[in-house]
Amino acid sequence: MTRRDDLAANLADVRARIDAACEAANRSPAEVDLLAVTKTFPASDVALLSELGLSAFAENRDQEASAKVVDFGALRPGVAPTWHMVGNVQRNKARSVVSWADRVDTLDSVRLADALAKAAAQRGRPLDVLIQVSIDGDPARGGCPLPDVRDLADHVAGSGELFLRGVMAVAPIQMNPSTAFSVLADEVSRLRRDHPAATVVSAGMSGDLEDAIAHGSTCVRVGTALLGGRRLASP
Protein backbone atom coordinates (compact mmCIF):
# COMPACT_ATOMS: atom_id res chain seq x y z
CA MET A 1 0.00 0.00 0.00
CA THR A 2 1.37 3.41 -0.94
CA ARG A 3 1.38 6.39 1.40
CA ARG A 4 -1.38 7.93 -0.71
CA ASP A 5 -3.50 4.78 -0.32
CA ASP A 6 -2.90 4.82 3.43
CA LEU A 7 -3.95 8.46 3.73
CA ALA A 8 -6.98 7.91 1.51
CA ALA A 9 -8.16 5.02 3.69
CA ASN A 10 -7.64 7.05 6.86
CA LEU A 11 -9.48 10.02 5.38
CA ALA A 12 -12.42 7.82 4.41
CA ASP A 13 -12.58 6.49 7.99
CA VAL A 14 -12.51 10.00 9.46
CA ARG A 15 -15.17 11.22 7.04
CA ALA A 16 -17.35 8.25 8.00
CA ARG A 17 -16.96 9.11 11.69
CA ILE A 18 -17.92 12.71 11.04
CA ASP A 19 -20.94 11.64 9.00
CA ALA A 20 -22.09 9.24 11.73
CA ALA A 21 -21.60 11.83 14.46
CA CYS A 22 -23.58 14.40 12.48
CA GLU A 23 -26.38 11.93 11.87
CA ALA A 24 -26.53 11.15 15.59
CA ALA A 25 -26.67 14.89 16.38
CA ASN A 26 -29.26 15.58 13.64
CA ARG A 27 -26.77 17.82 11.85
CA SER A 28 -25.52 18.01 8.27
CA PRO A 29 -21.90 16.91 7.65
CA ALA A 30 -21.58 20.10 5.61
CA GLU A 31 -21.66 22.00 8.90
CA VAL A 32 -18.38 20.45 10.10
CA ASP A 33 -15.01 21.29 8.54
CA LEU A 34 -12.06 18.93 8.75
CA LEU A 35 -8.77 20.58 9.68
CA ALA A 36 -5.80 18.27 9.09
CA VAL A 37 -3.15 18.66 11.79
CA THR A 38 0.06 18.02 9.88
CA LYS A 39 2.63 18.99 12.51
CA THR A 40 5.78 16.80 12.40
CA PHE A 41 4.74 15.33 9.04
CA PRO A 42 6.41 16.32 5.75
CA ALA A 43 5.08 18.60 3.06
CA SER A 44 4.73 15.56 0.84
CA ASP A 45 1.95 14.27 3.11
CA VAL A 46 0.23 17.65 2.96
CA ALA A 47 0.46 17.50 -0.84
CA LEU A 48 -1.15 14.07 -0.89
CA LEU A 49 -3.96 15.17 1.43
CA SER A 50 -4.50 18.15 -0.83
CA GLU A 51 -4.87 15.81 -3.80
CA LEU A 52 -7.42 13.86 -1.76
CA GLY A 53 -9.56 16.95 -1.33
CA LEU A 54 -8.44 18.61 1.90
CA SER A 55 -7.73 22.33 1.80
CA ALA A 56 -7.02 23.34 5.40
CA PHE A 57 -3.93 22.36 7.37
CA ALA A 58 -2.73 23.11 10.90
CA GLU A 59 0.73 23.49 12.37
CA ASN A 60 1.90 24.21 15.90
CA ARG A 61 5.53 25.34 15.49
CA ASP A 62 6.41 28.48 13.58
CA GLN A 63 9.80 27.34 12.31
CA GLU A 64 8.48 24.00 11.02
CA ALA A 65 5.40 25.57 9.49
CA SER A 66 7.14 28.38 7.64
CA ALA A 67 9.45 25.90 5.92
CA LYS A 68 6.61 23.48 5.17
CA VAL A 69 4.50 26.15 3.51
CA VAL A 70 7.37 26.89 1.15
CA ASP A 71 7.97 23.19 0.48
CA PHE A 72 4.28 22.63 -0.23
CA GLY A 73 4.28 25.51 -2.68
CA ALA A 74 7.12 23.88 -4.58
CA LEU A 75 5.30 20.53 -4.65
CA ARG A 76 1.90 21.94 -5.61
CA PRO A 77 2.40 25.28 -7.36
CA GLY A 78 -0.82 27.15 -7.83
CA VAL A 79 -2.61 25.34 -4.98
CA ALA A 80 -3.48 27.65 -2.10
CA PRO A 81 -4.74 25.85 1.02
CA THR A 82 -5.45 27.70 4.24
CA TRP A 83 -2.83 27.37 6.98
CA HIS A 84 -3.77 27.50 10.65
CA MET A 85 -1.57 28.07 13.68
CA VAL A 86 -2.80 25.80 16.48
CA GLY A 87 0.21 26.09 18.80
CA ASN A 88 1.21 28.63 21.38
CA VAL A 89 2.32 31.91 19.82
CA GLN A 90 5.02 33.94 21.52
CA ARG A 91 4.50 37.65 21.00
CA ASN A 92 7.98 38.09 19.56
CA LYS A 93 7.12 35.48 16.92
CA ALA A 94 3.87 37.15 15.85
CA ARG A 95 5.32 38.70 12.71
CA SER A 96 6.80 35.40 11.57
CA VAL A 97 3.58 33.48 12.25
CA VAL A 98 1.47 36.04 10.41
CA SER A 99 3.76 35.71 7.39
CA TRP A 100 2.43 32.20 6.69
CA ALA A 101 -0.73 31.65 8.76
CA ASP A 102 -4.14 32.49 7.34
CA ARG A 103 -5.70 32.03 10.77
CA VAL A 104 -4.34 31.91 14.31
CA ASP A 105 -6.53 29.60 16.37
CA THR A 106 -4.79 30.13 19.72
CA LEU A 107 -5.37 33.77 20.62
CA ASP A 108 -5.60 33.88 24.40
CA SER A 109 -4.67 37.37 25.63
CA VAL A 110 -4.99 41.07 24.87
CA ARG A 111 -1.21 41.38 24.61
CA LEU A 112 -1.04 38.64 21.99
CA ALA A 113 -3.97 40.22 20.14
CA ASP A 114 -2.10 43.50 19.98
CA ALA A 115 1.08 41.80 18.72
CA LEU A 116 -0.84 39.93 16.03
CA ALA A 117 -2.70 43.08 15.00
CA LYS A 118 0.59 44.95 14.59
CA ALA A 119 2.02 42.10 12.52
CA ALA A 120 -1.12 41.95 10.37
CA ALA A 121 -0.88 45.68 9.72
CA GLN A 122 2.71 45.25 8.58
CA ARG A 123 1.59 42.37 6.35
CA GLY A 124 -1.00 44.60 4.78
CA ARG A 125 -4.13 42.52 5.29
CA PRO A 126 -6.26 41.53 8.30
CA LEU A 127 -5.81 38.24 10.14
CA ASP A 128 -8.54 35.77 11.07
CA VAL A 129 -8.34 34.58 14.69
CA LEU A 130 -10.05 32.22 17.08
CA ILE A 131 -10.02 32.74 20.82
CA GLN A 132 -8.60 29.70 22.55
CA VAL A 133 -10.89 29.03 25.49
CA SER A 134 -9.52 27.42 28.63
CA ILE A 135 -12.41 25.27 29.78
CA ASP A 136 -10.88 24.45 33.17
CA GLY A 137 -8.79 27.61 33.65
CA ASP A 138 -5.48 25.72 33.95
CA PRO A 139 -2.78 28.22 32.86
CA ALA A 140 -0.34 25.41 32.09
CA ARG A 141 -2.30 24.50 28.96
CA GLY A 142 -2.88 28.01 27.71
CA GLY A 143 -6.14 29.54 26.69
CA CYS A 144 -8.28 32.40 27.88
CA PRO A 145 -10.19 31.67 31.13
CA LEU A 146 -13.92 31.56 30.67
CA PRO A 147 -14.64 34.76 32.67
CA ASP A 148 -12.30 36.73 30.38
CA VAL A 149 -13.45 35.45 26.98
CA ARG A 150 -15.99 38.14 26.23
CA ASP A 151 -13.67 41.00 27.21
CA LEU A 152 -11.01 39.57 24.91
CA ALA A 153 -13.61 39.19 22.16
CA ASP A 154 -14.59 42.84 22.56
CA HIS A 155 -10.93 43.84 22.30
CA VAL A 156 -10.44 41.83 19.11
CA ALA A 157 -13.63 43.22 17.61
CA GLY A 158 -12.28 46.72 18.17
CA SER A 159 -9.19 45.99 16.13
CA GLY A 160 -9.22 46.84 12.46
CA GLU A 161 -6.51 44.26 11.82
CA LEU A 162 -8.10 41.17 13.37
CA PHE A 163 -11.31 39.33 12.46
CA LEU A 164 -12.88 37.28 15.25
CA ARG A 165 -14.11 34.10 13.58
CA GLY A 166 -14.97 32.11 16.71
CA VAL A 167 -13.38 29.96 19.39
CA MET A 168 -11.14 26.95 19.81
CA ALA A 169 -10.82 24.59 22.76
CA VAL A 170 -9.28 21.33 23.86
CA ALA A 171 -11.12 19.07 26.31
CA PRO A 172 -9.06 18.88 29.53
CA ILE A 173 -7.60 15.43 30.11
CA GLN A 174 -9.26 15.04 33.50
CA MET A 175 -12.71 16.10 32.26
CA ASN A 176 -15.25 14.03 30.38
CA PRO A 177 -15.20 15.36 26.79
CA SER A 178 -18.98 15.62 26.60
CA THR A 179 -19.03 17.71 29.76
CA ALA A 180 -16.17 19.89 28.53
CA PHE A 181 -17.79 20.58 25.18
CA SER A 182 -21.11 21.31 26.85
CA VAL A 183 -19.38 24.03 28.89
CA LEU A 184 -17.85 25.38 25.68
CA ALA A 185 -21.23 25.40 23.94
CA ASP A 186 -22.71 27.50 26.74
CA GLU A 187 -19.87 30.00 26.41
CA VAL A 188 -20.29 30.13 22.63
CA SER A 189 -23.98 30.88 23.06
CA ARG A 190 -23.17 33.83 25.34
CA LEU A 191 -20.40 35.10 23.06
CA ARG A 192 -22.58 35.13 19.96
CA ARG A 193 -25.08 37.49 21.57
CA ASP A 194 -22.55 40.29 21.16
CA HIS A 195 -20.48 38.79 18.32
CA PRO A 196 -22.89 36.98 15.99
CA ALA A 197 -20.24 36.62 13.28
CA ALA A 198 -18.09 34.45 15.57
CA THR A 199 -19.52 31.26 14.12
CA VAL A 200 -16.53 28.90 14.18
CA VAL A 201 -16.30 26.37 16.99
CA SER A 202 -13.05 24.45 16.61
CA ALA A 203 -13.39 21.53 18.99
CA GLY A 204 -12.78 17.81 18.85
CA MET A 205 -9.76 15.80 17.81
CA SER A 206 -9.06 12.21 16.82
CA GLY A 207 -10.25 10.79 20.13
CA ASP A 208 -13.28 12.92 20.90
CA LEU A 209 -14.63 14.42 17.70
CA GLU A 210 -18.00 12.71 18.17
CA ASP A 211 -18.58 14.43 21.52
CA ALA A 212 -17.55 17.77 20.04
CA ILE A 213 -19.90 17.46 17.09
CA ALA A 214 -22.73 16.55 19.44
CA HIS A 215 -22.19 19.89 21.19
CA GLY A 216 -21.96 22.08 18.10
CA SER A 217 -18.40 21.91 16.83
CA THR A 218 -18.05 23.31 13.33
CA CYS A 219 -14.41 22.27 12.88
CA VAL A 220 -12.62 19.14 14.05
CA ARG A 221 -8.82 19.06 14.22
CA VAL A 222 -7.58 15.62 13.24
CA GLY A 223 -3.97 14.49 13.12
CA THR A 224 -3.32 10.96 14.36
CA ALA A 225 -6.44 9.41 12.80
CA LEU A 226 -5.41 10.85 9.43
CA LEU A 227 -1.64 10.61 9.41
CA GLY A 228 -0.79 7.99 11.99
CA GLY A 229 1.38 8.24 15.10
CA ARG A 230 3.36 11.43 15.54
CA ARG A 231 6.91 11.56 14.31
CA LEU A 232 9.58 13.23 16.43
CA ALA A 233 9.79 16.91 15.60
CA SER A 234 13.55 16.85 16.22
CA PRO A 235 14.96 13.35 15.69
HELIX and SHEET records of a PDB file:
HELIX    1   1 ARG A    3  ALA A   24  1                                  22    
HELIX    2   2 PRO A   29  GLU A   31  5                                   3    
HELIX    3   3 ALA A   43  GLU A   51  1                                   9    
HELIX    4   4 ASP A   62  LEU A   75  1                                  14    
HELIX    5   5 ARG A   91  LYS A   93  5                                   3    
HELIX    6   6 ALA A   94  TRP A  100  1                                   7    
HELIX    7   7 VAL A  110  ARG A  123  1                                  14    
HELIX    8   8 PRO A  139  ARG A  141  5                                   3    
HELIX    9   9 LEU A  146  ASP A  148  5                                   3    
HELIX   10  10 VAL A  149  ALA A  157  1                                   9    
HELIX   11  11 PRO A  177  ASP A  194  1                                  18    
HELIX   12  12 LEU A  209  ALA A  214  1                                   6    
HELIX   13  13 THR A  224  LEU A  227  1                                   4    
SHEET    1   A 7 CYS A 144  PRO A 145  0                                        
SHEET    2   A 7 LEU A 127  SER A 134  1                                        
SHEET    3   A 7 ARG A 103  LEU A 107  1                                        
SHEET    4   A 7 THR A  82  MET A  85  1                                        
SHEET    5   A 7 ALA A  56  GLU A  59  1                                        
SHEET    6   A 7 ASP A  33  VAL A  37  1                                        
SHEET    7   A 7 CYS A 219  VAL A 222  1                                        
SHEET    1   B 4 CYS A 144  PRO A 145  0                                        
SHEET    2   B 4 LEU A 127  SER A 134  1                                        
SHEET    3   B 4 LEU A 162  ALA A 169  1                                        
SHEET    4   B 4 VAL A 200  ALA A 203  1                                        
END                                                                             
